[in-house]
Amino acid sequence: MEKWYIPLNRQEPRSPTYSKKLAMAACGLVVSLVLCDLASTTGFAASVLSFRAGLQPGGARLVIDLDEPAEYTVTTDASTILLHIDAMSTAPASGRFPDNTAAEAFTSKPAEGRTSLEVRLKSPSVTVRHFTVPMPDRVVLDLFPSPRSGGSGDARPQVQALHGLIPSQPIGGRGKGYRELRLLPEVLLLEKGLAVKTFPFDLPDTKSIVGGGSFRPVLRFHGPLRQDRARVTFILNGVPLKEIVLDSTVAGKQVTDIDLPASLLRPGKNEMTLAAITDPKNGIKDGEGTLAFLDGSILRLDYLDASDFSLGDMAAFLEGGPPFPDRDLVVVIPDEPEPEEAQAAMELLLQWNGGSPSGTASGRVLSVRSVTPRIADSSHMIYLGRSRSFPRSVLKAFHWEPPSQESSFLSCFVNNYGRLRLLITSETAEGILGGATSLLDRGLRSSLNARRMYVSPMKVLPKPGGGSRKDQVTFKDLTGGDLVFSGPGKSSRLIEIMVPPGDLVGSRAEVLLSFRSSPLIDGDRSTLTLFLNGTSVASVNLGKSRIGKDQLTTRISKVLHGASVLAVEIEAYLVPFPGGEEVPGEACWMMVDGSSHVRVPLADKRPPALLEYLPFLMGDREVTLFIGPDPGDGLLSALAALLSEWRRISGVDIKITVKPLSALRWDNLTGDAVIAGSLDELFLQGVLLAAARQGGEVVITGGKKGDPAFDVDRDAFFQLLHRKGASSVLVVGWPAEGFDESFPGEILRSGKLRGDACVMSSKGETTPLYIAPHKKRVGLFSSDLSGGSGGRVLLGAAALGLSLALLWVLVFLGRGRIGR
């Protein structure tokens, strides 16, 4: 255990203004525990500082020192390695490698903001592994002999990129543990009944993962006549944590324990603020009093060393903790995944998206060929697939060992950039799904206490129960927790929620706010105002602050039900308590609790079969996902985001099962389904679409006149098909090459998918198509897919017509013979 002391000068009690200045000055006395990241300087190219040639076990190593990160490429010919790096150098450089059997010498030349490097090899049978290292920034090339291939005449060096696959080096010590910051004794004067004190502290360096902490102040309060009480609020980084009452009639010290959530701690500087105000008894007012910090006050940080990060910690991370500065997750799957591999990726992303507020976490599925150095260096990554799908260098980074046929192999580590890496592999696709579902099973969490392990036998996640649809969503689901408004004056927060159409909203649609406020605000002049779709619907004075929560409930007017998105805006107007105008802003707050909710119940009738109402059309059942053999980049990411929003909006615990598109059979299709693939794959499978290929292009065949042009290489196509009963089928036609940019997931969270069908561009622009009126259709050309497909209805009608015509001919001929 390591201890740091925060020296606080023992002084006479001072006013809040002086205490505030003293707290700011104390920042310079805090022992720094953080190793700050070096930020890239924009507008200037990186520079090469030096080249260092040396040996490594079995071969040679070349290190290129940089002043900041830089992009680079590595290519080879028969006996040379060529490296082009986007970093300037001032002059040519050269050097020789010490005695080894892989590399001979290197030379570098500057060229217009870049540097070209050439490494001469002693033999073409050389393996080159290259990667980057931060703090300070370096590019490393490892060269070592490799066995010759059978055709020695075509032998070339083998290049292996290890971007983001270098584990963080252990920092020593006992691994899991804690650090303590001890506060020296100090006395605060509650001038005019107020006092505020801020304790700054820094987190450990980036190789330690902070899992939370605690604050244990030892306090004693003295009122003027020993009849007062003091209300004390503890605030971490602007978020109120706990409020206590100290009674001056209590002799001796009073100790309280305050949890520090890991989600509120951040790399670098943090602040714990204490705000105190006297709460007089018997009408006594304006008492000053004193608040003393006694010996034994401790702020403790619990941390997890990167070298001790386990599979159980990785599973917890997918649910929203432990916290990391970046919330960008990439799941890497084979270029042509099996259905079980695609389903495993979807399960992981659904867990990831569900563990974070809507829109705050980025989750993507990429094929092996789509991973770039920039993505690898900046994202948390999960490699998921059969072992033969990944380069041997990737498997070696995870210390892979072949599992048995039935088992899956799981391995994780924190890399040298502080990003998480996880490998789920097996010899079979079924083993991949079993490994992923075992990782997500909370019942197995305590068993995942190692960095590497085999999982056998396979465990399958249970299907969802038959619970009813939730008709309300909490602010915690939408924002991740409480909403805090700090500082004097006006501030507001806007939350948008997808809601069903107005005529489908049941009774008692409402917004309920649970809130509490700081005792340091003037409750008679401070207000909370609620706006719905820009209209003020309720306002309340915060009144006299008390320990506990107040509530504000307002009905949602039917006038506001017409929009598919309900905009909930909360505005706080905070006025400091008289005499507290100079207190820090974080001590003047109002907090809306995460348990606050928006309730929009559904009426007892089915929503229109339109894309904007699809979350409300889904039943509490399993959804079958049919996908093509080579999902384009962004397709699985989009489907995961879409299903996550369905879960969040409807409250339905959607369970997915992935099947190949070739297994689609209309006659046997039951329940809700999503059919996804390139348009050509969908056409080949005979999926009914309001689009068709004519010549060399795809055109929209249904909808109103003036429908937009459709670019099959850049645009995605969504269409809702209808079946008998309550089931729905969503068809997603994806660009064959995927989107050039990351999929704009906010489209799926904003209600922009509308109509019977919708065209979506890679820029996030959507165009709805309305193909037919939404009422019961009669005649032969209904787009209802009951009993198979609409095409079968047309064929049946044609067959009936031919049969009647043939019968008429036979009757006519028969009459002719009788007449003769």
N, C-alpha and C positions, 0 to 999 in steps of 0.2 A: 504494500500500500504506500502510495506517495501522498505527501501533504504539502499544500502551499498555504501560506498565510497572507491575508490581505491586511496590511497595516492601516489602521484608521486612527488618526491622532486623537488622543484623549483631550477634549477641549471643553470649555464651558458651554452650556446650552446656547444655541444661536437661533435666529429667526429662520423661517422656511427659506427665505431668499438666500441667506448665507449658507444654509445647509445645502441648497441646490448647487451653489457655486463650489462648495467643498466636495460634493459628490462628483462634480465634473472634474475637479482637480485630482480626485482619487483614482481616476482612470489611469493616470501615469504611474500609479503605484501597484497596479495589478500585474502579477506575473503572467507573461504571455505563454499560452499553451498551444498556439495555433501556428501552423506552417502555411502561409498564404499562397494561393495559386498565383502564378505569374500570368498576368493578363497580356493578351496579344496587343501590340500597338498597331492601330489601324493607320493606313496611309503610307507605311514604310515596309519595304521588303525585308525578309529575314536575312541574316548574314551568317556566313560560315566563320566560326571562330578558330577552329583547328581540326587537323586530322591526326588520329592516333592509331597506329598499327601495332598489333600485338598477337599473342597466342591465346588459344583457348583449348580445353581438353580435346585432343584429336584433330586440331586444325588451327585456323588463323581467325583473327577478328579485326575489323576496321570500324572505328568509332568516329563519327562526324559530329563535332560539337557546334550547336547553333545558339543564337541569342533568343530565338522564339520558334514555335512550330512552323514547319514548311512542308508543302506537298512534294512528293518525289515519285519517280518511276524506276523500275529495274528491268532491264532486258539483257539478253545473252546472245552470243554467237558461239562458235566452236570452242574457243578457249579464252573468252573475254567476258567480263561482267561490265555492263554499262549502266551508270546511275546518273539521272538528270534530276537535280534538286532545285526548287524555286527559292534559292537563297544566293545572295551575292557573295563573291569572294574578291579580294583585292589583287591577287597575283596567283600564277600557277604554283602548284605544289606537287611534290612527289615523295615517295618513300618505298622502302622494301619491308617485307614481312620477315620476322625472325624464322629460324629454321623450322620448316613444316613441309608437308607433302601436298598442300592444297593450292596456295597462292604464292606468287612471286613478288609482284610490286604493284604500285598504284600511281597514277598521275591524275591531276585535276587541272581544269582550265576554266576561267571565268568567261561568261558570254551573255551580255545584255540582261543583267538582273538574274541570271541563273548560273549554276555551276555544273559542269560536266565532269564526271569521274569515270575513269577506266581502271579496272582491276585485271591484271594479266594472271592467268591461271597456269599451273604447272601441268594440268591434265584436264580434258573435258569432263572426266568423271568426277565432278565436284558438285556437292549440294550447297546451295546458298540459302540461308535463312536470314530474313531482314525484318526489323521491327523498330519501333520508336520507344524512347524512354523520356519521361517528363522530369522536370525540376532537378537539374537543368535539362533543357531539350537536347536530345541526341538521336541520330539515326545510326543503327548498329547493323553491320553485315557480319554474319558468322559463316565461315567457309571451311568445309571439311570433306575428305575423300568419300566417295560413294561407290559401291560396286558397279562395274561396267555392265551395260545392258548387253543382250545377246548380239545385236547388230552394232558392233563397235564402230563401224564406219559412220553411223549416224549419231554417235554419242554426243550429247550436249549437256551442259550444266543444268541441274534441276534447281528451280527457284521455288522457295516456299515462303509465303508471306505469313507472318505471325502477328498481324495487326490486332492489338487488344488482347493478346493471349499470353502475355508475360505476367506471371503472378507477382503480387506485391511482396516485397521481401519482409520477413519478420522484423519487428522493431525490438525484439527482446522482451524480457520481463515475464510476468506470469500470465499473459494473455487476458482472459476475462478478469475484470477487476473494477476498480473505481479510483477516482481521484477526489480529494477533499479540499475545499477552500474554507479556511477558518476565518471568521470575522473577529477582530479584536473588539474589546468592550468599548461602548460609545453611548453617550446620552444625548437625546434629541429634546429640544424644547418645543412644546406645542403652542406656539405663539398665536393668539386669537383662536386657540383650539385646533390648529392645523399643523401638520408636519409631513414632509415628503422626503424620502431618502432613496437614492438609486445606487445599487451595487453592480458595477460592470464586471463581467468576467468573460474569458475566452475559452473556446472549445479546444480539444486536443487537435493534433495534426491530422491530415487526411487519411493516415493509415489506421486511425482508430475510429470505430463506428459507435457513435453515442446512442445508447439505447434508452436514455431517459436519465432521471436523477431525482434528487429530493432537496428540500430546503428545510432546515430545522432550527429556527430562531428561538433563542431563549430570551424572554422579554419580562420586563416589570414596568407597570404603569403607576404613577403617583398623580392623583388629582389634587386640586388646590385645597379641598377640605376633606380629602380621602373619601368622598362620596360619589365621585365621577366614574364613568366608564369611558373607554376609548374603543372606537370601531377601527380595525386595522384591515386594510385590503392589500393582498400580495398580487403583483402584476408582473408577468414574465413576457418580455418583448411586446408590450402593449396589450396583452391578453390577461384579463383578471382570472386568477386561479382560485382564490379562497378568501373568505372574509371571517374574521374572528372578533370577539368582544373581550377586552381586558377590563377587569374590575379592580379599582384601586383599593377596595376593601379586602382583597385577597393578599395575604402576606406571602412573601417569597416570590420565586420566579414562576413564570407560566411558559410552558413548552408546547409548540404546535408542530405538526409534521405536514409538509406540503409536497405533493408529487409534482415533478417537472416532466410533463409529457415530452417524449422524444420528438413528436411532430412540431413542437414549438421551439425547440432548440435548433440553432443554425450555425454553420461554420463561421468562425471568426468571432466578432464581438456580440455579446448578449447582455441583457440588462434585467436585473430583478429590482423592481420598484416597490417600496413600502409606502402606503399612504394612510395616515392616521388622522382621526378627527374625534374630538371629545363628544360624548353623548351624556349630557349632565342629568343628574337625578334632582328631584325636588325643585325644579325650576332654576337651578344654578346655571348661569350662562357665562360665556367668555372666560372660562377658566383656562389657564395656560397648561399646567401640568407638565410632566416629563415622561418620556418613554426611553427606557434604558435597554440596550443590547448587552446581555451578560456573557461572560466567558462560557464557551461551549457551543456558540452559534455556528452551524456548519452548513455549507452548500456542497452537496455531493453529486458528482457526475459518474454515472455507470456507463462503462464502455466495453466494447467488444473489439479485440484486436483483429485486424484483417486476416491474420494467419489462423485464427480460430473460428472463422465464419463457417457454419455448417449447413447441411441441406435443410434442417429445420428452420434455420434463420432465413434461408432462401424462400422457403414456403411462406414464412411470415411476411417477408418482403413483398411477395405477390399479393398479399392481402392489405397492404398499406403501411407496413412497418417491418424492420426499422427504417427510419427515414434516410434518404439520400438527397443531395441537392438536386439531382436530375431525375426526372420521371419519364424517361424515354426508354422504352423496352422494345427490342427487336428479337423476334423468334425466327431463327434460320432453319429452313426445312429443305429437303432435297429438291432438285429442279423439277422432278416429276414425282410428287409425293403419292403414297398410297392413301386411301381414304382414312385409315386409322391414324396416319401421321398428320393429316390435315385436321382431323377431329381433335387430336392431342394439342395441336397449336391453337385451335379455337378455344378449347377448355382453358388453357393457360391465359389467353388474352381476355376471356370473359371474366376470369378471376381477377386479373390485373385491372381491367376497366371498372369492375364492381367495387374494388377496394379503394377507389379514388373518386372525388367529386367529379361530376360530369364535365368533361373537357379539360381537366387538369393533368391527366396522364396520357401520354402518347404511346400507343401500342401498334406495332407493325409486324407483318409476316413477310419475310423476304426469302427468295431462293438463294442458294449458295452463290450463284453467279452474280447476284445483285449486291453483294456486300462489298463496300468500298472501304479504303482506309479511314476516311473521315467518319463514316458510320460506325466503324469498329472502335474508333478512339473516343467517340462521344456518347455511346449508348450502352445500357445494360443489355446483355445478349444471352439468349438460350439457343444452343445448338440441339436440334431435335430431329432424329432420323436414324435409319439403319446405319450401322457402322461403315458399310461400304460406300455410303453416300458422301462421306467427308474425307478430305485429304488426310493422309497419315499424320501430317504435322499438327492438325487440329486435335486429333485423338491423343497424340503424344502430350500435348499441352495439358490435357486433363488426366494424364497418367492412366489411360484407358487399358483395360485388360478384357479380352473376349469373355463375355458371359456365356452361360449355358443357353440352349435353344429357347427355354421358357423364360429366362430372366431378362431383366433390363439393368443397365449400368448407369448410375447417377453420380456425377462429380461436379463440384463447384469450387470457385475461388474468387477472390477480389484481385483485379489486375493492378498494374502499376499506375493506372490513371484513376483508381478508386471506383471502377465500374465492376459490376457483378458479371460473372460468367457461370453458366450452367450447361452441362451436357446430359442429355437423356438419349441413350442409344441402346440398341438391341440387335439381334440378328434377324428379327421379324418385326413387321409393322404392328402386330398385336402386342408385342413386348413394349413397343414405344408408347402405345396408349396406356398399357398397364403401368408403366413407370410414371407417366404424367399424372394419372388419376391417383396413384399412391402418394405422390408428392402433395396433392391437393386435399388428401383425406386428413382431417384434423385428428381423427382417432389414431393415426400413425405418427403424429407430429413428434411425440416424445421419443420415438424410435429413430428419428432422422437426426441423430446427434453426431454425425461424422461428416467429413468432407467428401468421402467416396464410399459407395456401397452398392451391392447388388440388391435388387428387389424381386422377390419371387415367393409365392406365386403371384400372378397378376391380380390386381384388385380393381374392381369396377365400381364406379360411383353409383350410388343408389338413384333410382328414378325419383323425380319429385312426387310429393304426396298430392292428395286431392284437395288442397287448401283453396279457399276462395280468393278471388281477385281483390287486392287491396285498392281501396278508393281514396287513399291519401298518401302523400309523399312528404317526408320530413325535410327540413332545411339541412339536416346533416347529410341526407342522401344527395342533396343538390349542391351543397357548398363545402361539405367535408367537416362541418362542425358549427360552432357558434359564430355569429356575426358581431364584431366589435366595432363600435364607433368611438373614436378617441379625439380629444381636443375640443376647445371651444368653437362655437359656430356651427354651420350646417355641413352635413356630410350625408351621403346616401349610397345605397347598394341596390342593384337591379338584378332580379332573378327571372329567367324566362322558363316557362313550363308548358309542354305540349298538353292540350286538353281536348276532350271530345267535342263534337259540334253541339251547338246550343240546345237543339231539340232532343238530344240524347243525354243531357245532364239531368240527373235525378234531383231529389229534394235535398235541401240543406248543404249546398255547396258553400264552403266557407274558407276563410283564412284565419288561423289562430296563431297569435304571437305571444310567446312567453318571454319576458324580459326582466332585467334588473339594471340598476344604475348605481353610479358611484355616490357615496355620501358627500363628496366634495363638489357636487353640482347643486344649483338652485332649482329644485324641483318645481317650484311655482312658475318659473319662466322657461324651463326646458320642456321640449315637446317631442313626441314620436308621432309621425304622420305616415299613413299607409296609402299608397297609390296603386290602382289596378288599371293597367292599360292606359296610363297617363292621367287617370281621373282620381282625385282625392276622395277616398271613401271613409276614412276614419282618422281622427287625431285625438291625442290624449296628453295631458300634462303629466310629467313624470312624478310630480307630487313629492311627498316626503319619502326619501329612500329608506328602505328597511331591508333587513336580511330576509332573503326569500325572493320569490318571483311574483311579478304582476302579470296579468294577461289582458290581451286585447283580441276580441273576436268580432269578425264582420262577415256578413253574408255576401256572396258573390252574386251581383245582380244579373238577371237574365239578359240585360242589355249587353253585358260584357261577354256572353257566351258565344257570340258569333265568330270570334277569332279562334284559329286553331292553336295560337300561342297566347298564354296569359302572362303578361309582364307584371311582376310583383316588385314594386319599388318601396323601400323603407328609407325614410328620411328622418335623421336625428338632428335636433337643434339643441345644443348644450350650452348652458350658461354657468360659469363657475360660481361656487358659493361665495357670498360676500366675505372679502378678506382673502380669498384664494385665487385671485387673478394672476398671481405670479407662480402658481404651482405648475409643474411639468404637465404637458398635454396628456400623457398617458394616464395621469391620475384623475382626469376628467373624462369619464367614459359612460357608455350605455351598451349593454350586451343583449342581443336577441338569441335566446337559447336554441341549440340545434334540434331540440324536440318540437319546436314550432312547425306547423304543417299547413299544407294546402290540401283541402279535401274537395274532390270533384267526383261524386258518385255517378255511376252510369244508370240510366233509366232501363226499364225492362224491355228494351227493343234493340235490334242489331244496328250498328252504325252502317252508313253507306259504304259500299265496297270501293273505297278510294284509297290511294296510297297514304294520304295524310292521316287516315284513321286506322292504318294497319295495326299499330300497337293495341288498339282497343278491339280489334277483330280476333286477335290471337287468343286461343283458349288455354287453359291450364293443362297443357299436354306436351307431348314430345314433338319437336319439329325435325323433319327429315331434310337434310341438306344434300342435294345432288350437285356435284361439281365435276368439271371436265378434268382430263388427265394432266393438264399443264396449266394451273391457274395463273393468270397474268398477274404481274406485280400490282399489288394493292387490292386484289379481289378479296382474299381472305381477311385482310385488315379491315376492309369496308364492311364485310359481313359480320365480323366480330364487333365493330362499333355499332352496327345496326341492331344486332341481337342484344347488346348491352343496353342500348337505349330502350328497346322493347321491355327488357326486364325492369329498368329503372322507372319508366313511365307507367307501365301497367301493373307493376307489382307481381307479375306472373313469373314463377321460377321455371323459365323455359329450359328444357333439356334437349340437346341436339344429338342427332345421329347422322354421321356423314356416310354417304354412299357414292359410288362412281356414277357419272351421268349415264353411262351405258346401261345401268341397272334400272333406269326409269321406265315404268310401265303404267300407263294411265289407268288400266283396268284395276290394278292392285294398289293404286295410290290412296292411302288413307291418312286422315289428319292433315295438319298444316305442313307445308313444304316450301322450301326455297330451292329454285333450280338456277344454277349459276354456271357460266362459262362464256367463251367467246361466242359471238353471234353465229359464226359458221358452225360451231359445235351444236348450238341450239337448233339451227336450221336442219342440220343433219339428223338430229334426234327427233325432228318432227314437232318441236314445241310451237304451239300457236302464239304468234306474235303479231303486233300491229306494225310490223316491218317486214320487208322482203328484199332479197337480192335481185336486182334488175341490171343485167349486164355486169359491169365492173364495180357497181356501187350498191349501197343499201338505201332504200327509200322507206319513208313512213307510209303505210297503206291504210291507216285509219285516222280518225280525228277530224277536226274542223279544217276548213280550207286555210291555206297559208301556213301550214305546219313547217317548222324549220328544217333546214338541211341537216342531214345526219352524217357525221364524220366517223366512220366505223373504226378508224385508227386512233381517234382521240376521245370519243364520247362514250359514255356508258348509258345503258338503256334499262329502265325499270318498268315492269308492267305487272299489274295485279290481275290474275285469272281467278275465276270463280267456279266452285264446285257445289254439288248438292249439300245441304246441311250447313254446318257452321265452319267448315274448313276453308282455308284460303291458300292460294299458291302464288308466291312472289317469284317472278322471273327476272334475273339480272343478266343482261348482256354486257360483257366487259370488253374493253379494247384488247385486241389480241396481244399487244406488246405492253399492256398495262399503262398506267399514267406515268408521264415523265417526272412529275413532282410527287411528293408525298400526298396521299389521299386526303382531300379536305374533309376531315371527319365532322367538322362543325355543320356541314350540310345535313347530316343525319340527325343532328341535335336541334335543328332550327325549324323543322316542319316544312322545309322547302321541297321535299318530295311530295308532289300533289298530282291529282288526276287519276284516270285509268292507267296512264303510262306517263313516263317522264324521261326526258333526255337531259343528261348531266355532262357538262364539259369539264375538262381537267382544271379549268380556272375556277370552278365552283359555281358556274352559272347553270340554272335549271330552267327547263321549259316544260310545263305540264301539257298533256294531251287528253282531251275528253272525247272518247270514242263513241259513246252512245248514252242516251238518257238512262238514269239509274232507277228503273222500274221493271216489273215483271214483263219479260219480252215474250212475244208470240210469233209464230211462223217458223220457218226452217233455218233462219240465219242467226239464231241466238248464239252469243259467245259463251253460254254456259257450258262447262265441261262435264256435266253429269253423264254418267254411264260411259265415259271414255273421253271423247273429244268432240268439238264442234264439227270437225271434218266427218266424223262418223254419222252425225245427223244428216249432213248433206248427202253422203253416199247412200244412206238408208232411203232418203226421199227419192233419189235418182233410181234406185233399184225398184222401189214401189211403182214409180212411173213407167219404167220399162215393162214390169210385170203386167200392168193394166193394159199397156199398148199391145203386148203379145196376146193377151186374152181376147182383146177386141178383134185382132186379126184372125185368130182361130175361130171365133164365133162367126165372123164374116164369111170365111171360107166354108165353114160347115153349112151355113145357110145356102151358099151357092150350090153345093153338091145336092142338097135336098131338093132345091128347085129343079135340078136337071132330072 
